[in-house]
Amino acid sequence: MSANTDLRRYGELLLSEYRSWFNKLMMFLIFDPSDKSKIPPFSEDYFTQFYDVLEAEGRTVCCSTLLEDHQKLKQAKNNVLTIPEQKKSNTDIELQKICVNDFMECFQRFAQHVRKSLDATNDSIGIDSETGLAPAKYAERDYKREMERFVRDGQAFCVCLMRCDSIFQGDAKDDEGVFKEITSSVLANLRVFDDAYKVGENDIFISLKHTNVSGGVKFYERLRRYVEKKYNLDTDQYDVTACITEPVSGQEYTSVLEDLKRDLHDDCKDVRNDYVIMSETTDLQRFLDKEQ
């Protein structure tokens, strides 16, 4: 396995596991900070593996920045965990807000630097240099990882298939240029730990972590506002249509993608510049429905 492949693999694992830990810790702080048994364990194993590969490649400056961010994240974590032990005076409550905000900012900054550290590997693993989308072959692998986490921890995730047929009516932009404009907007509106993949000529498969269908709808509506503002367009001047769903336990990636494509391109072929929600059913239920 090449160093670039190792770096990508450990980097994705690092982001995935730290994101899971971050969400569990935030839930602890919000709902039951007095029960110390519910503090999620913090493991640095994936960070160590990622850092070692990065260091072996001689990326000294990147290593230094990443290590500093990791230390700040750990310190912010320690700070936020000391607050619930204190009495809740007005001063303590204000201090807790400051510590929680600092913890969130440190996590986001750390995650962003991990992502930036992976940028140098994009060409070698097939990330499209024009659009920034990951290749379809990684969508299934990452979907399986999220499904395993869903089964293990009960942390829901949302996926959507987006069809980008046109954006400028009457414009001379070709299909490739249109797709590039849309993908740029999609990536600009994704959170640092979400992912987007090119799975067809004009299709983008999007994985939204730690959220449900409502979160998928909010992402879509945020994207629409972004496109309209950035390109100064009315809703009848472009078409970005999405099919959104929240996978249920047991659904395979190929089945979800097939169902999304059918709903988006066949059942909703006349829907333009809008979103539809695919019903949450298992593969077995889909099969039984077809047989009836």
C-alpha positions as a LaTeX table, in Angstrom:
\begin{tabular}{lrrr}
\hline
Residue & $x$ (\AA) & $y$ (\AA) & $z$ (\AA) \\
\hline
Met1 & 0.00 & 0.00 & 0.00 \\
Ser2 & 1.42 & 3.39 & $-1.00$ \\
Ala3 & 2.12 & 6.19 & 1.46 \\
Asn4 & $-0.60$ & 8.31 & $-0.19$ \\
Thr5 & $-3.13$ & 5.51 & 0.19 \\
Asp6 & $-2.14$ & 5.04 & 3.84 \\
Leu7 & $-2.43$ & 8.76 & 4.45 \\
Arg8 & $-5.88$ & 8.90 & 2.92 \\
Arg9 & $-7.05$ & 5.81 & 4.80 \\
Tyr10 & $-5.77$ & 6.94 & 8.21 \\
Gly11 & $-6.98$ & 10.48 & 7.61 \\
Glu12 & $-10.53$ & 9.35 & 6.84 \\
Leu13 & $-10.53$ & 7.01 & 9.84 \\
Leu14 & $-9.22$ & 9.80 & 12.05 \\
Leu15 & $-11.95$ & 12.21 & 10.96 \\
Ser16 & $-14.63$ & 9.56 & 11.24 \\
Glu17 & $-13.70$ & 8.42 & 14.75 \\
Tyr18 & $-13.02$ & 11.90 & 16.12 \\
Arg19 & $-16.31$ & 13.14 & 14.68 \\
Ser20 & $-18.13$ & 10.31 & 16.46 \\
Trp21 & $-16.33$ & 11.12 & 19.72 \\
Phe22 & $-17.06$ & 14.84 & 19.34 \\
Asn23 & $-20.79$ & 14.26 & 18.88 \\
Lys24 & $-20.99$ & 11.91 & 21.87 \\
Leu25 & $-19.15$ & 14.40 & 24.08 \\
Met26 & $-21.47$ & 17.22 & 22.99 \\
Met27 & $-24.50$ & 15.06 & 23.81 \\
Phe28 & $-23.01$ & 14.35 & 27.23 \\
Leu29 & $-22.46$ & 18.06 & 27.91 \\
Ile30 & $-25.98$ & 18.95 & 26.82 \\
Phe31 & $-28.04$ & 16.22 & 28.49 \\
Asp32 & $-26.26$ & 14.71 & 31.50 \\
Pro33 & $-22.92$ & 16.32 & 32.43 \\
Ser34 & $-23.18$ & 15.01 & 35.99 \\
Asp35 & $-22.89$ & 11.34 & 34.99 \\
Lys36 & $-19.15$ & 10.89 & 34.44 \\
Ser37 & $-19.64$ & 7.29 & 33.29 \\
Lys38 & $-21.11$ & 8.67 & 30.07 \\
Ile39 & $-18.00$ & 10.61 & 29.07 \\
Pro40 & $-16.93$ & 9.01 & 25.76 \\
Pro41 & $-13.38$ & 7.60 & 25.72 \\
Phe42 & $-10.78$ & 9.57 & 23.81 \\
Ser43 & $-8.27$ & 7.53 & 21.81 \\
Glu44 & $-5.32$ & 9.00 & 19.93 \\
Asp45 & $-4.51$ & 5.83 & 17.97 \\
Tyr46 & $-5.75$ & 7.06 & 14.60 \\
Phe47 & $-4.09$ & 10.43 & 15.08 \\
Thr48 & $-0.77$ & 8.73 & 15.82 \\
Gln49 & $-1.04$ & 6.55 & 12.70 \\
Phe50 & $-1.96$ & 9.52 & 10.52 \\
Tyr51 & 0.76 & 11.72 & 12.00 \\
Asp52 & 3.43 & 9.01 & 11.54 \\
Val53 & 2.67 & 8.67 & 7.81 \\
Leu54 & 2.61 & 12.44 & 7.42 \\
Glu55 & 5.96 & 12.73 & 9.18 \\
Ala56 & 7.46 & 9.91 & 7.07 \\
Glu57 & 6.61 & 11.94 & 3.95 \\
Gly58 & 8.66 & 14.82 & 5.29 \\
Arg59 & 5.77 & 17.25 & 5.62 \\
Thr60 & 7.34 & 19.02 & 8.58 \\
Val61 & 5.32 & 22.24 & 8.55 \\
Cys62 & 2.06 & 20.35 & 8.18 \\
Cys63 & 3.03 & 18.03 & 11.06 \\
Ser64 & 3.89 & 20.95 & 13.32 \\
Thr65 & 0.56 & 22.72 & 12.66 \\
Leu66 & $-1.45$ & 19.54 & 13.06 \\
Leu67 & 0.27 & 18.62 & 16.32 \\
Glu68 & $-0.36$ & 22.11 & 17.71 \\
Asp69 & $-4.05$ & 21.92 & 16.76 \\
His70 & $-4.34$ & 18.48 & 18.34 \\
Gln71 & $-2.83$ & 19.74 & 21.60 \\
Lys72 & $-5.27$ & 22.67 & 21.63 \\
Leu73 & $-8.16$ & 20.29 & 21.03 \\
Lys74 & $-7.13$ & 18.12 & 23.97 \\
Gln75 & $-6.75$ & 21.15 & 26.22 \\
Ala76 & $-10.17$ & 22.45 & 25.15 \\
Lys77 & $-11.62$ & 19.02 & 25.89 \\
Asn78 & $-10.10$ & 19.04 & 29.38 \\
Asn79 & $-11.40$ & 22.56 & 30.00 \\
Val80 & $-14.94$ & 21.75 & 28.98 \\
Leu81 & $-15.03$ & 18.65 & 31.18 \\
Thr82 & $-14.06$ & 20.56 & 34.33 \\
Ile83 & $-16.97$ & 22.99 & 34.14 \\
Pro84 & $-19.85$ & 20.59 & 34.99 \\
Glu85 & $-18.14$ & 19.75 & 38.29 \\
Gln86 & $-18.54$ & 23.32 & 39.53 \\
Lys87 & $-21.60$ & 24.95 & 41.01 \\
Lys88 & $-23.78$ & 26.64 & 38.46 \\
Ser89 & $-23.46$ & 30.30 & 39.34 \\
Asn90 & $-24.01$ & 32.85 & 36.57 \\
Thr91 & $-20.25$ & 33.14 & 36.22 \\
Asp92 & $-19.90$ & 29.35 & 35.89 \\
Ile93 & $-22.61$ & 29.20 & 33.23 \\
Glu94 & $-20.93$ & 31.95 & 31.22 \\
Leu95 & $-17.59$ & 30.19 & 31.57 \\
Gln96 & $-19.13$ & 26.95 & 30.37 \\
Lys97 & $-20.45$ & 28.66 & 27.22 \\
Ile98 & $-16.98$ & 30.06 & 26.51 \\
Cys99 & $-15.34$ & 26.66 & 27.01 \\
Val100 & $-17.89$ & 24.83 & 24.85 \\
Asn101 & $-17.51$ & 27.38 & 22.03 \\
Asp102 & $-13.73$ & 27.09 & 22.26 \\
Phe103 & $-13.98$ & 23.29 & 22.15 \\
Met104 & $-16.18$ & 23.43 & 19.04 \\
Glu105 & $-13.85$ & 25.88 & 17.31 \\
Cys106 & $-10.79$ & 23.76 & 18.15 \\
Phe107 & $-12.45$ & 20.66 & 16.76 \\
Gln108 & $-13.45$ & 22.40 & 13.52 \\
Arg109 & $-9.97$ & 23.85 & 13.07 \\
Phe110 & $-8.35$ & 20.46 & 13.70 \\
Ala111 & $-10.70$ & 18.71 & 11.25 \\
Gln112 & $-10.07$ & 21.34 & 8.60 \\
His113 & $-6.30$ & 20.91 & 8.90 \\
Val114 & $-6.63$ & 17.15 & 8.58 \\
Arg115 & $-8.62$ & 17.73 & 5.39 \\
Lys116 & $-5.99$ & 20.13 & 4.08 \\
Ser117 & $-3.31$ & 17.56 & 4.85 \\
Leu118 & $-5.13$ & 15.15 & 2.58 \\
Asp119 & $-5.27$ & 17.55 & $-0.36$ \\
Ala120 & $-1.86$ & 16.51 & $-1.63$ \\
Thr121 & $-3.11$ & 12.94 & $-2.05$ \\
Asn122 & $-6.16$ & 13.85 & $-4.14$ \\
Asp123 & $-4.63$ & 13.43 & $-7.60$ \\
Ser124 & $-3.12$ & 10.04 & $-6.78$ \\
Ile125 & $-6.39$ & 8.54 & $-5.49$ \\
Gly126 & $-8.59$ & 10.00 & $-8.21$ \\
Ile127 & $-10.18$ & 13.09 & $-6.66$ \\
Asp128 & $-11.33$ & 15.13 & $-9.63$ \\
Ser129 & $-9.11$ & 18.21 & $-9.91$ \\
Glu130 & $-11.83$ & 20.19 & $-11.71$ \\
Thr131 & $-14.78$ & 19.52 & $-9.41$ \\
Gly132 & $-13.21$ & 18.32 & $-6.15$ \\
Leu133 & $-15.58$ & 15.32 & $-6.05$ \\
Ala134 & $-14.41$ & 11.92 & $-4.84$ \\
Pro135 & $-14.73$ & 9.01 & $-7.30$ \\
Ala136 & $-17.74$ & 6.71 & $-7.12$ \\
Lys137 & $-15.64$ & 3.77 & $-5.91$ \\
Tyr138 & $-15.12$ & 5.48 & $-2.55$ \\
Ala139 & $-18.82$ & 6.18 & $-2.02$ \\
Glu140 & $-19.65$ & 2.53 & $-1.30$ \\
Arg141 & $-16.71$ & 2.10 & 1.10 \\
Asp142 & $-17.61$ & 5.22 & 3.05 \\
Tyr143 & $-21.31$ & 4.34 & 3.06 \\
Lys144 & $-20.51$ & 0.97 & 4.63 \\
Arg145 & $-18.45$ & 2.70 & 7.29 \\
Glu146 & $-21.33$ & 5.02 & 8.19 \\
Met147 & $-23.80$ & 2.11 & 8.21 \\
Glu148 & $-21.54$ & 0.19 & 10.61 \\
Arg149 & $-21.46$ & 3.22 & 12.90 \\
Phe150 & $-25.23$ & 3.56 & 12.65 \\
Val151 & $-25.72$ & $-0.09$ & 13.67 \\
Arg152 & $-23.14$ & 0.19 & 16.45 \\
Asp153 & $-23.94$ & 3.62 & 17.92 \\
Gly154 & $-27.38$ & 4.45 & 16.55 \\
Gln155 & $-26.04$ & 7.62 & 14.92 \\
Ala156 & $-28.25$ & 8.37 & 11.93 \\
Phe157 & $-26.90$ & 9.71 & 8.67 \\
Cys158 & $-28.51$ & 11.08 & 5.55 \\
Val159 & $-27.66$ & 10.68 & 1.88 \\
Cys160 & $-28.95$ & 12.41 & $-1.20$ \\
Leu161 & $-28.56$ & 12.11 & $-4.93$ \\
Met162 & $-28.44$ & 15.43 & $-6.74$ \\
Arg163 & $-29.18$ & 15.91 & $-10.42$ \\
Cys164 & $-27.57$ & 18.94 & $-12.04$ \\
Asp165 & $-29.08$ & 19.28 & $-15.49$ \\
Ser166 & $-28.70$ & 22.99 & $-16.08$ \\
Ile167 & $-28.02$ & 26.21 & $-14.25$ \\
Phe168 & $-28.04$ & 29.05 & $-16.78$ \\
Gln169 & $-30.96$ & 29.12 & $-19.18$ \\
Gly170 & $-29.91$ & 30.42 & $-22.56$ \\
Asp171 & $-26.24$ & 30.51 & $-21.56$ \\
Ala172 & $-23.54$ & 29.01 & $-23.73$ \\
Lys173 & $-22.04$ & 27.06 & $-20.83$ \\
Asp174 & $-21.55$ & 23.41 & $-21.72$ \\
Asp175 & $-22.60$ & 20.52 & $-19.48$ \\
Glu176 & $-19.12$ & 20.19 & $-18.01$ \\
Gly177 & $-19.04$ & 23.85 & $-17.06$ \\
Val178 & $-22.51$ & 23.65 & $-15.50$ \\
Phe179 & $-21.54$ & 20.61 & $-13.45$ \\
Lys180 & $-18.39$ & 22.35 & $-12.24$ \\
Glu181 & $-20.40$ & 25.37 & $-11.07$ \\
Ile182 & $-22.80$ & 23.17 & $-9.12$ \\
Thr183 & $-20.13$ & 21.00 & $-7.52$ \\
Ser184 & $-18.30$ & 24.12 & $-6.41$ \\
Ser185 & $-21.47$ & 25.28 & $-4.68$ \\
Val186 & $-22.10$ & 21.86 & $-3.13$ \\
Leu187 & $-18.60$ & 21.63 & $-1.67$ \\
Ala188 & $-18.84$ & 25.18 & $-0.34$ \\
Asn189 & $-21.92$ & 24.21 & 1.67 \\
Leu190 & $-20.76$ & 20.86 & 3.05 \\
Arg191 & $-19.51$ & 20.58 & 6.60 \\
Val192 & $-15.87$ & 19.60 & 6.94 \\
Phe193 & $-16.72$ & 15.95 & 7.68 \\
Asp194 & $-19.36$ & 15.48 & 4.94 \\
Asp195 & $-18.50$ & 14.03 & 1.52 \\
Ala196 & $-19.61$ & 14.28 & $-2.11$ \\
Tyr197 & $-18.96$ & 11.80 & $-4.93$ \\
Lys198 & $-19.46$ & 11.82 & $-8.68$ \\
Val199 & $-21.63$ & 8.81 & $-9.49$ \\
Gly200 & $-22.89$ & 9.73 & $-12.95$ \\
Glu201 & $-22.50$ & 12.22 & $-15.76$ \\
Asn202 & $-24.59$ & 14.82 & $-13.93$ \\
Asp203 & $-25.16$ & 13.06 & $-10.61$ \\
Ile204 & $-23.63$ & 13.83 & $-7.21$ \\
Phe205 & $-24.02$ & 11.42 & $-4.28$ \\
Ile206 & $-23.76$ & 13.31 & $-0.98$ \\
Ser207 & $-23.19$ & 11.78 & 2.46 \\
Leu208 & $-24.29$ & 13.99 & 5.37 \\
Lys209 & $-23.01$ & 12.62 & 8.66 \\
His210 & $-24.80$ & 12.69 & 12.01 \\
Thr211 & $-28.04$ & 14.12 & 10.70 \\
Asn212 & $-31.44$ & 12.99 & 9.47 \\
Val213 & $-33.72$ & 13.80 & 6.54 \\
Ser214 & $-34.50$ & 17.21 & 8.05 \\
Gly215 & $-30.78$ & 17.97 & 8.01 \\
Gly216 & $-30.64$ & 16.89 & 4.37 \\
Val217 & $-33.49$ & 19.24 & 3.50 \\
Lys218 & $-31.74$ & 22.11 & 5.32 \\
Phe219 & $-28.56$ & 21.39 & 3.34 \\
Tyr220 & $-30.49$ & 21.45 & 0.06 \\
Glu221 & $-32.26$ & 24.70 & 0.90 \\
Arg222 & $-28.97$ & 26.27 & 2.00 \\
Leu223 & $-27.43$ & 25.22 & $-1.32$ \\
Arg224 & $-30.32$ & 26.76 & $-3.26$ \\
Arg225 & $-29.93$ & 30.10 & $-1.48$ \\
Tyr226 & $-26.18$ & 29.99 & $-2.07$ \\
Val227 & $-26.57$ & 29.35 & $-5.80$ \\
Glu228 & $-29.18$ & 32.06 & $-6.23$ \\
Lys229 & $-27.10$ & 34.62 & $-4.36$ \\
Lys230 & $-23.75$ & 33.73 & $-5.93$ \\
Tyr231 & $-25.01$ & 33.70 & $-9.52$ \\
Asn232 & $-27.82$ & 36.24 & $-9.07$ \\
Leu233 & $-30.44$ & 33.83 & $-10.36$ \\
Asp234 & $-34.16$ & 33.36 & $-9.94$ \\
Thr235 & $-35.51$ & 29.90 & $-9.20$ \\
Asp236 & $-36.70$ & 29.47 & $-12.78$ \\
Gln237 & $-33.22$ & 30.09 & $-14.18$ \\
Tyr238 & $-31.52$ & 26.95 & $-12.91$ \\
Asp239 & $-32.25$ & 23.34 & $-12.02$ \\
Val240 & $-30.73$ & 21.49 & $-9.10$ \\
Thr241 & $-32.98$ & 18.60 & $-8.07$ \\
Ala242 & $-32.31$ & 16.22 & $-5.19$ \\
Cys243 & $-33.68$ & 12.99 & $-3.76$ \\
Ile244 & $-33.00$ & 12.70 & $-0.03$ \\
Thr245 & $-33.23$ & 9.69 & 2.27 \\
Glu246 & $-32.13$ & 8.41 & 5.65 \\
Pro247 & $-30.87$ & 4.82 & 5.25 \\
Val248 & $-32.24$ & 2.18 & 7.58 \\
Ser249 & $-30.30$ & $-0.72$ & 9.05 \\
Gly250 & $-29.59$ & $-3.40$ & 6.46 \\
Gln251 & $-29.77$ & $-1.21$ & 3.37 \\
Glu252 & $-26.87$ & $-1.86$ & 1.01 \\
Tyr253 & $-25.19$ & 1.01 & $-0.84$ \\
Thr254 & $-25.97$ & $-0.37$ & $-4.30$ \\
Ser255 & $-29.64$ & $-0.73$ & $-3.38$ \\
Val256 & $-29.87$ & 2.79 & $-1.94$ \\
Leu257 & $-28.18$ & 4.30 & $-4.99$ \\
Glu258 & $-30.41$ & 2.35 & $-7.36$ \\
Asp259 & $-33.55$ & 3.48 & $-5.52$ \\
Leu260 & $-32.38$ & 7.09 & $-5.40$ \\
Lys261 & $-31.65$ & 7.08 & $-9.13$ \\
Arg262 & $-35.03$ & 5.55 & $-9.94$ \\
Asp263 & $-36.91$ & 8.04 & $-7.79$ \\
Leu264 & $-34.89$ & 10.99 & $-9.10$ \\
His265 & $-34.67$ & 10.19 & $-12.80$ \\
Asp266 & $-37.82$ & 8.15 & $-13.41$ \\
Asp267 & $-40.52$ & 8.91 & $-10.85$ \\
Cys268 & $-39.47$ & 12.56 & $-10.56$ \\
Lys269 & $-38.24$ & 13.23 & $-14.06$ \\
Asp270 & $-40.62$ & 16.18 & $-14.36$ \\
Val271 & $-39.60$ & 17.67 & $-11.01$ \\
Arg272 & $-37.24$ & 20.58 & $-11.46$ \\
Asn273 & $-35.39$ & 22.72 & $-8.99$ \\
Asp274 & $-36.87$ & 20.96 & $-5.97$ \\
Tyr275 & $-36.27$ & 18.05 & $-3.63$ \\
Val276 & $-38.12$ & 14.82 & $-2.90$ \\
Ile277 & $-37.79$ & 12.55 & 0.11 \\
Met278 & $-37.43$ & 8.83 & $-0.53$ \\
Ser279 & $-39.37$ & 6.72 & 1.96 \\
Glu280 & $-37.33$ & 4.88 & 4.58 \\
Thr281 & $-37.87$ & 1.19 & 3.77 \\
Thr282 & $-35.64$ & $-1.85$ & 3.94 \\
Asp283 & $-34.45$ & $-3.74$ & 0.89 \\
Leu284 & $-36.86$ & $-6.56$ & 1.79 \\
Gln285 & $-39.81$ & $-4.16$ & 1.93 \\
Arg286 & $-38.83$ & $-2.64$ & $-1.43$ \\
Phe287 & $-38.75$ & $-6.14$ & $-2.93$ \\
Leu288 & $-42.17$ & $-7.04$ & $-1.48$ \\
Asp289 & $-43.63$ & $-3.77$ & $-2.77$ \\
Lys290 & $-42.39$ & $-4.56$ & $-6.29$ \\
Glu291 & $-43.89$ & $-8.06$ & $-6.15$ \\
Gln292 & $-47.37$ & $-6.81$ & $-5.24$ \\
\hline
\end{tabular}
